[in-house]
Amino acid sequence: MSSFKSNILEQISKFPDGKIFTFNDLLFPIEKTANVAVILSDLSKESKLVRVEKGAYYKPKKSNLGLGLLPVFQEEQIVYLTKKLNGYLSGSYIYNKMSLTEQVSPTITIATNNPVRPFSFKNMSIECVKAYVKDIPNDESELNLLRILDAIKDIKHIPAVSPQDAYNKIFSYHLSKLSQKELNKIVSLSILYPPRVRKILSDMMKQTNNIDLMKSLINTISPTTRFDLSYMG
């Protein structure tokens, strides 16, 4: 047992301070799950770990100012939740980070394939929305493309900004800065989104002089489909 415990402690020591980890982050035989639970519980009682919720622990980070152990940062809690829900950040919270709105949302939105009802976690209000991609990518650059598409989808509902301004910001701050490879990728991802997203994206492609991409998007939309895009003028 002592050698097993030493192995678990060594694994934990390699986690960076300030990280939330779960049983899944540790390597051990499944029949040893109860033993691991005891080890983590003991470390929590010794204040070497902080229990976040069942099966999840936080490795405390020490203050550089001599203030002792720091509480778990909100950003790490969000990282933990997105991983737990197999999703990614979207909605008003991330639109603020993308400089699309100055309004700070009190709600954290996570896009996931298996949305659950809104819930609270450590004083945070969490809501889940539908992810349009089946496999959530780990690559941050690809997640950025999904967030651009999400913002286009929500263009009429980004807080404290008009749809026209939202369009201009999405284009200027994000889409216009994509490489040709990324433009090709975002067009392929947009096929999974509603037709109105592809229509707006086609207008943006026209602005970037990517006429072929614009035409490929238009070809995915039924000729009889009509959109209320009066605010785009």
N, C-alpha and C positions, 0 to 999 in steps of 0.2 A: 504493500500500500504506500509506503514511504517513497519508493522509486516512482510509483504512478503519480503521487501527489507532486513530486519534484518536477516531473515532466509537464504536468498541467501548469504549475507555477512558472516554469520556464517559458511556456507558450504565452502566458499572460504577460510576462515581463517584456516580451517582444512587441506587444501592442503599444502604440504611442499613447502617451498621457492625454486624457481628454476624449478617449474613444469609448463608444458604447459597443459592446460585443455580446454575442449570444453563444449558446451551446454549439451552434453550427459553425462558429469560427474556431472551435477547438477540435483537435484531432484526438479521438479516443474510441475504443470499442463501444458499441451501443449498449452492451450489457453493463458498462461502467457508468451509465448516465446518473444513477443514484449517487455514486461516489463523487462524481463531479459536482452534483448539486450540493453535497455536504461541504466540499472544499470551497465552493463559491460563497455559500452561506456563512461559513466561518470567516472568510476574508471580509465579507460585508460587516460582520459583527466586530471585526477588528478595525473597521474603517479604512481598510486597504482597498476595498471596492464599495461602490454604492449600487444598491439594487434599484433598477429603473422600473421594471415590471417583471412578471414571472418569466424566467429564462433569459433575462437581459440585464447586464451589469455595466456600470460606468467605471472606467479606470481614472480616478481623480487626477487633476492637474494641479500642481502647486503654484501658488502665486509668487511672482518674482519680487513682489513688494513685501514679502514676509507676512502675508495675510492668511496663511494656511492653505487648505485645500479649496480650490475654486468649484463652484457648482457647475453642473453640466451646461455647456453652452447651447443656446437654442439651435444654432446651425447644426450641431452634432445630433441633436434630437431629431431634426428634420431629415438628416442623412439616414438615421436609423429607421425612421418611419417610411421613407420612400423605399428603402431596401426591404423592409418587412412587408410592405404592400406591393412589392414588385412594380413600382411606378416611378414617376418623375415629377418634379415640380412644374406646375402650370398655374394659370389663373392670375388674379390681380397681384398676388404676392410677387410672382416672378416678373410680371409686367412692370412693376415698380423697379425691380433690379435691371430690367432692360431699358429703363428710361422712357417708357411709353406713357407713364403717368407718375405724377408726384405724390399721389395719394397712397398712403401705406395701409395695406389691407390688414385687418385684425384676424383674417382667416387664411390659413394655409391650404392651398389647393393641390391635390396630388392626382395626376392622371394615371389610371390603372385599368387593367383589363377586367378586374373584378371589384367594381366600386362597392363600398359599404356606406352605411348611413353616417351622417356627420357625427363626430365624437370629439371629446376633449382629451388632451394629452398634456400633462404637466403645464396647465394653464394656457395651452394653445388650443385654438378652435380649428379642427381639421375637417375638410370636406373632400370627397372623392368625385372625380368626373371620369367619363369614359375616355380611355386612350384609343386612338384610332389605329395604332399599330399593334400587331399581335405580340411581337417580341420587342420588349423595351431594350433599347441599346444601352451599353455601358459607356460608349464613347461620348464625351461631352460635346464634341463638335456636331455629332448627329442629333443629340438631344436639343442643341441649339436650333437646328432646322425644324424639329417638331414644335418647339416653342414659338417659332416664327409662324408656323402654320396654325397653331392654336390661337395666336394673337389675331391672325387674319380671320379665323372662324369667329372670334369674339369681338370683332372690330367695332360693333355697335354697342358693346357692353363694357369697354375698358373704362374704369372709373375716372371721372373728372376730366375727360377729354372727348372732343367731338369725333365722330367717325372719320371725317376728313383729316383732322389732325393725326388721328391714330394711323390712318393710311400713310400719311406723309412720314411719320416717325418710323413706322415699320420699314418703309422703303429706304429712307435716308440712313437710319442708324444700323440697319441690319441687312436687308436684302441686297442693297447696292454694294455692300462690302464683301459679298460672297464670291468665291472663286468660281470659275466656269464648272469645275467638277462639283462644287457644292450646289450650284444652280441646277445642274442636271439631276443631282440627288434629291433636291427639294421638290422638283417636278415629279419625280417617280414616287416620292412619299405622298404627294398631294392627291394621288389617285385614290388613296384610302379615305380621303376627307370628303365632305359634302360638295356638290357641284359649285356652290357659291364661292367656296374657298379657291377652287381652280379658276373660276372666272376672275376673281380679284388678282390672283397670282398671275394670270395671263396678262392683265393690264400692267402689272409690275414688270413682267418679262419684256413687254413692248417698250417700257421706259428704259430698260437696259439694252435695247436693240437686239435682244435674243428672239428674233422673229420665228425661228424654227421651233423654239420651246413654246412660244406663245401659241403657235398654230397647233402644236401637239396637245396642249392643254384644251384648246377650244374644241378639238376633235373628240375629246372625252365627254363633252357636254351635249346633251340632246338639243338639236336646233330649236325645239319648241319650248325649251326651258326659259323662263323669264325671271329676271332679278330686279329687286328694288335697289338700284345703285345710284339713285339720284344725288346722294351725298358725295359721290365721287367727283362731281364736276367742279 
